[in-house]
Amino acid sequence: MKSTKHNLFGAVRKCCRIPAFSQCPHVIRNVCFVIAIFHLFLPSGIFAQNLDAYTIKAIFLERFTRFVEWPPEAAINDKLQPFIIAVIGKNPFGTKLDTIYSTRKIRDKKVKIIYICNVNELVGCHLLFVSESEKNEFYKIISLTRDKPILTIGDAKGFAENGGLMNFYTLDNLIRFEVNEKAIRESGLSMSYLLLKAARIVKPGEVSQ
């Protein structure tokens, strides 16, 4: 019997109409992903199959990392060290991150999930999810992560405009995401144009609609 986690990823792919990568020729896998990622913008009705918004977001944290490169000092190629995802503030995922990534890897590395209350607790983090509960702390969080190779992903209006690297938002009941290109460059990370093409690009200080 297939595992629950395998079925979960399969269900997301089915809901999003995402083709299995093994069925795509290697040379067009990136193109398949670009097409697939547009289907991330799911209508709320899709959640009838018990896939809520934070299950989808939890899975796409890994999807995003496929199109981001970390500098050597982040030791992203050291398979003996885990890929660390930190969640700061009120945890909107419940147990979803722990369940999904208990066996699933990111960049061929085991995944470690940590939950923190203070940005000063970040140690060796590769990806930081900033909860909406931290809206009043955006400036402090971003100022402490701005020049570090940490993929910061927010979940509230204004996060990317204020210097966060990526942000989920909802428009017309669809899940979407936006990227601050300037912040990406300053962080030392690099992001594939394929992911940029699928995102709404925001500029510092620009107010999202």
C-alpha positions as CSV (number, residue, x, y, z in Angstrom):
1,M,0.0,0.0,0.0
2,K,1.3,3.4,-0.9
3,S,2.2,5.7,2.0
4,T,-0.1,8.5,3.1
5,K,2.6,11.0,2.2
6,H,3.0,9.6,-1.3
7,N,-0.7,9.7,-1.8
8,L,-0.8,13.3,-0.5
9,F,1.8,14.5,-3.1
10,G,0.0,12.5,-5.7
11,A,-3.3,14.2,-4.8
12,V,-1.8,17.6,-4.9
13,R,-0.3,16.9,-8.4
14,K,-3.7,15.7,-9.5
15,C,-5.6,18.6,-8.0
16,C,-3.1,21.1,-9.6
17,R,-3.0,19.1,-12.8
18,I,0.7,18.7,-12.3
19,P,2.3,16.0,-14.5
20,A,4.5,13.5,-12.8
21,F,8.1,14.6,-13.5
22,S,9.1,11.0,-14.4
23,Q,6.7,11.2,-17.3
24,C,8.3,14.3,-18.7
25,P,11.5,14.1,-20.8
26,H,14.4,15.6,-18.8
27,V,14.9,18.5,-21.2
28,I,11.4,19.8,-20.6
29,R,11.0,19.2,-16.9
30,N,11.5,22.8,-16.1
31,V,8.9,23.8,-18.7
32,C,6.5,21.3,-17.1
33,F,7.1,22.9,-13.8
34,V,6.3,26.4,-15.1
35,I,3.0,25.1,-16.5
36,A,2.4,23.2,-13.2
37,I,3.2,26.1,-10.9
38,F,0.5,28.3,-12.5
39,H,-1.9,25.6,-11.3
40,L,-0.8,26.3,-7.8
41,F,-3.2,29.2,-7.9
42,L,-6.0,27.0,-6.7
43,P,-9.7,27.9,-6.3
44,S,-11.0,27.3,-2.8
45,G,-13.3,24.6,-4.1
46,I,-10.4,22.3,-4.8
47,F,-10.0,21.8,-1.1
48,A,-13.0,19.4,-1.2
49,Q,-10.4,16.6,-1.4
50,N,-9.2,17.4,2.1
51,L,-6.3,19.5,0.9
52,D,-6.4,22.8,2.8
53,A,-4.4,25.9,1.9
54,Y,-1.6,25.2,4.4
55,T,-1.2,21.6,3.1
56,I,-0.6,23.1,-0.4
57,K,1.7,25.8,1.0
58,A,3.7,23.2,3.0
59,I,4.3,21.1,-0.1
60,F,5.2,24.1,-2.3
61,L,7.9,25.2,0.1
62,E,9.9,22.2,-1.3
63,R,8.8,23.0,-4.9
64,F,10.3,26.5,-4.6
65,T,13.7,25.2,-3.4
66,R,14.1,23.4,-6.6
67,F,14.6,26.7,-8.4
68,V,16.7,28.6,-5.8
69,E,20.5,28.3,-5.4
70,W,22.3,28.9,-2.1
71,P,25.9,30.1,-1.8
72,P,28.6,27.6,-0.8
73,E,28.6,28.8,2.8
74,A,25.1,27.5,3.3
75,A,26.4,23.9,2.8
76,I,23.4,23.1,0.7
77,N,25.4,20.3,-0.9
78,D,26.4,18.7,2.4
79,K,24.0,15.7,2.5
80,L,25.0,14.9,6.0
81,Q,23.5,18.2,7.3
82,P,19.7,18.7,7.3
83,F,17.8,21.2,5.3
84,I,16.4,23.5,8.1
85,I,12.9,25.1,7.8
86,A,12.1,27.5,10.6
87,V,8.6,28.8,11.3
88,I,8.5,32.0,13.3
89,G,5.4,33.2,15.1
90,K,2.0,31.4,15.4
91,N,2.3,28.1,13.5
92,P,-0.5,28.0,10.8
93,F,0.6,24.5,9.6
94,G,-0.3,22.5,12.7
95,T,1.5,19.2,12.3
96,K,1.5,19.3,8.5
97,L,5.2,20.2,8.0
98,D,6.4,17.6,10.5
99,T,4.1,14.9,8.8
100,I,5.0,15.8,5.2
101,Y,8.8,16.1,5.8
102,S,9.3,13.3,8.3
103,T,10.6,11.2,5.4
104,R,10.5,13.5,2.4
105,K,13.8,15.2,1.5
106,I,14.6,18.7,0.2
107,R,17.6,19.0,-2.1
108,D,18.4,15.4,-1.3
109,K,18.8,16.4,2.4
110,K,16.8,15.3,5.4
111,V,14.5,18.0,6.6
112,K,14.5,19.5,10.1
113,I,11.6,21.7,11.2
114,I,12.0,24.2,14.0
115,Y,9.5,26.5,15.6
116,I,10.9,29.8,17.0
117,C,9.5,32.9,18.7
118,N,12.5,35.1,18.1
119,V,14.6,35.6,14.9
120,N,17.7,35.6,17.0
121,E,17.1,31.8,17.4
122,L,17.9,31.2,13.8
123,V,20.9,28.9,13.4
124,G,21.9,27.4,10.1
125,C,18.4,28.0,8.7
126,H,17.9,27.6,5.0
127,L,14.2,28.6,4.7
128,L,12.2,30.8,7.1
129,F,8.5,30.9,7.0
130,V,7.2,34.1,8.6
131,S,3.7,33.8,10.0
132,E,1.1,36.5,9.6
133,S,1.1,36.9,13.4
134,E,4.5,38.6,13.0
135,K,3.3,41.5,10.9
136,N,4.4,44.0,13.6
137,E,7.9,42.4,13.6
138,F,8.5,42.3,9.8
139,Y,11.0,45.1,9.9
140,K,13.1,43.5,12.7
141,I,12.9,40.0,11.0
142,I,13.9,41.3,7.6
143,S,16.7,43.5,8.9
144,L,18.3,40.5,10.6
145,T,17.9,38.2,7.6
146,R,18.5,40.7,4.8
147,D,22.1,39.8,4.0
148,K,21.9,36.1,4.9
149,P,21.3,33.2,2.5
150,I,17.9,32.4,4.0
151,L,14.8,32.0,1.8
152,T,12.3,34.1,3.7
153,I,8.7,33.3,2.8
154,G,5.8,35.3,4.2
155,D,2.1,34.9,4.5
156,A,0.8,38.4,4.8
157,K,0.3,41.6,2.8
158,G,3.4,43.8,2.8
159,F,6.0,41.1,3.6
160,A,7.7,41.1,0.2
161,E,7.3,44.9,-0.2
162,N,9.2,45.4,3.0
163,G,12.1,43.2,2.0
164,G,10.9,39.6,2.4
165,L,12.0,37.4,-0.5
166,M,8.7,35.6,-1.3
167,N,5.2,35.9,-0.1
168,F,2.0,33.9,-0.5
169,Y,-1.2,35.9,-1.1
170,T,-4.7,35.3,-2.2
171,L,-6.5,36.9,-5.2
172,D,-10.0,36.0,-6.3
173,N,-9.9,33.0,-4.0
174,L,-6.7,31.7,-5.6
175,I,-3.4,31.0,-3.9
176,R,-0.6,33.0,-5.6
177,F,2.9,34.1,-4.7
178,E,5.1,37.2,-5.2
179,V,8.8,37.8,-5.2
180,N,11.0,40.7,-4.3
181,E,13.9,40.4,-6.9
182,K,16.0,43.1,-5.2
183,A,15.8,41.3,-1.9
184,I,16.8,38.0,-3.5
185,R,19.9,39.5,-4.9
186,E,20.9,41.1,-1.6
187,S,20.5,37.8,0.2
188,G,23.1,36.0,-1.8
189,L,20.6,33.6,-3.2
190,S,19.8,33.2,-6.9
191,M,16.4,32.3,-8.3
192,S,15.6,30.7,-11.6
193,Y,13.8,32.8,-14.1
194,L,11.3,30.0,-14.4
195,L,10.1,30.7,-10.9
196,L,10.3,34.4,-11.4
197,K,8.0,34.1,-14.5
198,A,5.4,32.4,-12.4
199,A,5.5,35.1,-9.7
200,R,4.2,38.6,-9.3
201,I,7.3,40.8,-9.0
202,V,7.1,43.5,-6.3
203,K,9.5,46.3,-5.6
204,P,10.5,47.6,-2.2
205,G,7.9,50.0,-0.8
206,E,5.4,49.1,-3.5
207,V,1.9,48.4,-2.1
208,S,0.2,45.2,-3.3
209,Q,-3.3,45.4,-4.5
